[in-house]
Amino acid sequence: MMAAASRNRVLAVGGRIPWHLPRDVAHFRARAAGRWLLLGRGTYEQMEGWFRPGQVPLVLTRQKGYKVPEGHAVGSVEEALARAAAARVSEVLVCGGGQVYEAALPMADEVILTTVDCEIAGEVLFPELGEEEWQRGETTVFPADAAHAWGMSIATYCRKAPPVAGKLGEPGKES
Ligand SMILES: NC(=O)c1ccc[n+]([C@@H]2O[C@H](COP(=O)([O-])OP(=O)(O)OC[C@H]3O[C@@H](n4cnc5c(N)ncnc54)[C@H](OP(=O)(O)O)[C@@H]3O)[C@@H](O)[C@H]2O)c1
């Protein structure tokens, strides 16, 4: 999973990402290049025109017959993982928004999280990464500068134990 959130876990304000951080955009673009991406229908519609050849968006929606010209509509995270596994794709990158991070977290084994050095009020939150489940690894800190109104840090979190649900191609466990 990959996300950018404020210190208090806010992902969006008024339906939009509340900062412009070119370094983080470049980091996201580089990591997402050529990948299969899982997105909520809300985020997908905001990202119209963003996808490049080789990227395959898997769009989570409850709508029947929803069309995704560059990829596939899926009705669940499990269906997204099954589609990727059937195409022999070894990783799906979960790109939000809030509902999709929440739905996919139990199946995630790595989270690349940008923490923007601010606290703001917002309606869409990134789920909490409990210390008992997640280990913070490599972290890089970037101070604010002329192009970045806020400082930020980019950290990779790994699960301490395997995800409760299945990895690509494996059935999820009943809870
Ligand atoms: N800061 C960041 O890193 C970041 C990253 C991505 C997005 N965002 C922001 O996050 C906001 C959008 O997040 P959001 O939570 O409102 O929406 P979202 O997760 O992008 O999309 C929500 C939609 O996904 C579908 N959905 C959600 N859970 C589902 C499930 N369990 N099964 C099937 N379909 C499901 C539904 O689509 P239908 O209504 O079609 O059924 C739902 O309306 C935007 O403001 C965006 O800018 C921030």
Ligand as a Chemical Component Dictionary entry (heavy atoms), coordinates in Angstrom:
data_LIG
# 
_chem_comp.id                   LIG 
_chem_comp.type                 NON-POLYMER 
_chem_comp.pdbx_formal_charge   0 
_chem_comp.three_letter_code    LIG 
# 
loop_
_chem_comp_atom.comp_id 
_chem_comp_atom.atom_id 
_chem_comp_atom.alt_atom_id 
_chem_comp_atom.type_symbol 
_chem_comp_atom.charge 
_chem_comp_atom.model_Cartn_x 
_chem_comp_atom.model_Cartn_y 
_chem_comp_atom.model_Cartn_z 
_chem_comp_atom.pdbx_ordinal 
LIG N1  N1  N 0  -3.415  11.198 0.534  1  
LIG C1  C1  C 0  -3.402  10.084 -0.193 2  
LIG O1  O1  O 0  -2.399  9.346  -0.259 3  
LIG C2  C2  C 0  -4.617  9.721  -0.981 4  
LIG C3  C3  C 0  -4.557  8.612  -1.840 5  
LIG C4  C4  C 0  -5.707  8.278  -2.564 6  
LIG C5  C5  C 0  -6.862  9.032  -2.417 7  
LIG N2  N2  N 1  -6.871  10.092 -1.576 8  
LIG C6  C6  C 0  -8.106  10.883 -1.374 9  
LIG O2  O2  O 0  -9.066  10.030 -0.773 10 
LIG C7  C7  C 0  -10.367 10.490 -1.140 11 
LIG C8  C8  C 0  -11.190 9.292  -1.621 12 
LIG O3  O3  O 0  -11.271 8.324  -0.601 13 
LIG P1  P1  P 0  -12.681 7.683  -0.231 14 
LIG O4  O4  O 0  -12.479 6.800  0.939  15 
LIG O5  O5  O -1 -13.701 8.762  -0.150 16 
LIG O6  O6  O 0  -13.054 6.883  -1.547 17 
LIG P2  P2  P 0  -12.309 5.678  -2.348 18 
LIG O7  O7  O 0  -11.770 4.699  -1.363 19 
LIG O8  O8  O 0  -11.374 6.235  -3.366 20 
LIG O9  O9  O 0  -13.542 5.079  -3.155 21 
LIG C9  C9  C 0  -14.722 4.727  -2.494 22 
LIG C10 C10 C 0  -15.538 3.857  -3.407 23 
LIG O10 O10 O 0  -14.924 2.571  -3.533 24 
LIG C11 C11 C 0  -15.918 1.575  -3.605 25 
LIG N3  N3  N 0  -15.770 0.690  -2.453 26 
LIG C12 C12 C 0  -15.276 1.008  -1.217 27 
LIG N4  N4  N 0  -15.247 -0.080 -0.427 28 
LIG C13 C13 C 0  -15.724 -1.108 -1.162 29 
LIG C14 C14 C 0  -15.931 -2.481 -0.915 30 
LIG N5  N5  N 0  -15.641 -3.025 0.293  31 
LIG N6  N6  N 0  -16.436 -3.265 -1.901 32 
LIG C15 C15 C 0  -16.713 -2.726 -3.121 33 
LIG N7  N7  N 0  -16.540 -1.418 -3.423 34 
LIG C16 C16 C 0  -16.055 -0.617 -2.462 35 
LIG C17 C17 C 0  -17.253 2.310  -3.606 36 
LIG O11 O11 O 0  -17.540 2.588  -4.981 37 
LIG P3  P3  P 0  -19.040 2.676  -5.583 38 
LIG O12 O12 O 0  -19.660 3.876  -4.927 39 
LIG O13 O13 O 0  -18.836 2.833  -7.053 40 
LIG O14 O14 O 0  -19.705 1.380  -5.209 41 
LIG C18 C18 C 0  -16.938 3.580  -2.870 42 
LIG O15 O15 O 0  -17.818 4.642  -3.156 43 
LIG C19 C19 C 0  -10.189 11.521 -2.221 44 
LIG O16 O16 O 0  -10.396 12.790 -1.642 45 
LIG C20 C20 C 0  -8.739  11.369 -2.651 46 
LIG O17 O17 O 0  -8.202  12.597 -3.054 47 
LIG C21 C21 C 0  -5.780  10.450 -0.844 48 
# 
loop_
_chem_comp_bond.comp_id 
_chem_comp_bond.atom_id_1 
_chem_comp_bond.atom_id_2 
_chem_comp_bond.value_order 
_chem_comp_bond.pdbx_ordinal 
LIG N1  C1  SING 1  
LIG C1  O1  DOUB 2  
LIG C1  C2  SING 3  
LIG C2  C3  SING 4  
LIG C2  C21 DOUB 5  
LIG C3  C4  DOUB 6  
LIG C4  C5  SING 7  
LIG C5  N2  DOUB 8  
LIG N2  C6  SING 9  
LIG N2  C21 SING 10 
LIG C6  O2  SING 11 
LIG C6  C20 SING 12 
LIG O2  C7  SING 13 
LIG C7  C8  SING 14 
LIG C7  C19 SING 15 
LIG C8  O3  SING 16 
LIG O3  P1  SING 17 
LIG P1  O4  DOUB 18 
LIG P1  O5  SING 19 
LIG P1  O6  SING 20 
LIG O6  P2  SING 21 
LIG P2  O7  DOUB 22 
LIG P2  O8  SING 23 
LIG P2  O9  SING 24 
LIG O9  C9  SING 25 
LIG C9  C10 SING 26 
LIG C10 O10 SING 27 
LIG C10 C18 SING 28 
LIG O10 C11 SING 29 
LIG C11 N3  SING 30 
LIG C11 C17 SING 31 
LIG N3  C12 SING 32 
LIG N3  C16 SING 33 
LIG C12 N4  DOUB 34 
LIG N4  C13 SING 35 
LIG C13 C14 SING 36 
LIG C13 C16 DOUB 37 
LIG C14 N5  SING 38 
LIG C14 N6  DOUB 39 
LIG N6  C15 SING 40 
LIG C15 N7  DOUB 41 
LIG N7  C16 SING 42 
LIG C17 O11 SING 43 
LIG C17 C18 SING 44 
LIG O11 P3  SING 45 
LIG P3  O12 DOUB 46 
LIG P3  O13 SING 47 
LIG P3  O14 SING 48 
LIG C18 O15 SING 49 
LIG C19 O16 SING 50 
LIG C19 C20 SING 51 
LIG C20 O17 SING 52 
# 
